[in-house]
């Protein structure tokens, strides 16, 4: 039950249904989702740990507003994790893993709904983490996964995302770790630029020469 509540609240924040500054009241959330207050309380604790919620006081929990500095920090971490993940995927991917990644790319190629495309873009990186096959890495990524999904939600350049994901899989299949790591870093930096423009358009304009 807790996982269901966590999933629904997290997705509402990722999609912007719950917006920065919105207050979460246990009783109201429980009534809306048709559950008791206990799983809601546990879900709020977990989402606070994940960084989606912030306690302004013991009785006031609100959706966190991410600053430009917060997003920069997340992308600094994502750059390191994606480069490592892709390198490990080159080393550890089996033929079946490559086929799984190819199938995922094909599903993305056939998708037309924007929500589905966002979901598949997110899932590509989760599948890549599975293919990397490193339990410590998986443990590091798990508490960040929700915020990473939120970051990826800001990039709707689906054609380029598909091209870049395809390039990553090509390099994994070719067992070219150096090139795969370098391209993974380029991929994240492109996503970073898109997210900054989407989230902070006025600040992005002032950055231009």
Buried (B, 14 or more C-beta within 10 A) or exposed (E): EBEEBBEBBBBBBBEEEBEEEEEBBBEEBBEEBEBEBEBBBBBBBBBBEBBBBBEEEEEEBBBBEBEEEBBEEBBEBBBEBBBBBBBBBBEEBEEEBBEBBBEBBEBBEEBEEEEEBBBBBBBBBBBBBBBBBBEEBBEBBEEBBBBBBBBBBBBEEBEEBBEBBBBBBBBBBEEBBEBBBBBBBEBBBBBBEBBBBEBBEEEBEEEEE
